């Protein structure tokens, strides 16, 4: 839906018909309610843009051959650009999307005249976009989490017990308490093998883990709780020691230190040094290293007023 929205608004118009495949493969693993909901939302999207929804005949995929051919050419262009770039690694999703947008823009410039000819026959767009998100309500559990579409998400503990409205987009979740947006989460995806996906922020659960550090051993999302590779490798080295309880307590305290002192990256560098030197982390030394310097703390002097000055307030009220 989001891709179709973006295409129509880039064209500044909507066609009279929208053609899709039969989509039976996409529907096969959905239950009846999910199929009905997806059909209803697709119909509402087409109605919003005054488009008539159509599809090719089932089993006759070549009816959309002209479109599939263009998709193939675009895939080849993307692969060629990645080869020229020398790497398929991107810093974030926004960087990858900018890379794709540049390739698409180059192809569209070559077709500008034909696009302009088609644009004259398009219907005008409605005043605003509608329907590119899915809205639901979740209850935050006692573990500072909720599950949506087979993905487990953590949230700050202050939300425990609250019913939160979630707007689900292709790449993110916006969470609302009443009408106020309180946070945005990266959207996760279930792996497709029947297991749940996880979007975990250690800062959301570290306080509960400090109360029960041994819970880390059997935590379903343990691998996702480590914000950087150095923390995971440190835990692996710790559990090789005889006492699992000590390993869990140390790594939980390290995560707590990273959160409370705001030194996640710097602490990761220190842990990497310990790993390379084949030594275990020293909590006492690390706490001292990343604690504030007492000499840098300001001296705050608070002078309390005399209670007699409040008599002025009483006099003013009487007047």
Protein Blocks (a to p, Z undefined) as FASTA:
>chain_A
ZZmmmmmmmnopacfbdcddeklmmmmmpcfklmmmmmmmmmmmmmmnopacddddehil
mlmmmmmmmmmmmmmmmmmmmmmnopabdfblmlmmmmmmmmmmmmmmmmmmmmmmmmmm
pccddfbdehiaccddddddfkopadeehiacdddfklgoiacdddddfkbccddehjac
fbdcdddddehlopacddddfklmmmmmmmmmmlmmmgmklmmmpmbfklmmmmmmmmmp
mblklmmmmmmmmmmmmmmnopmmmmmmmmmmmmmnopacdfklmmmmmpccfklpccdd
dddddfklmmmmmmmmmZZ
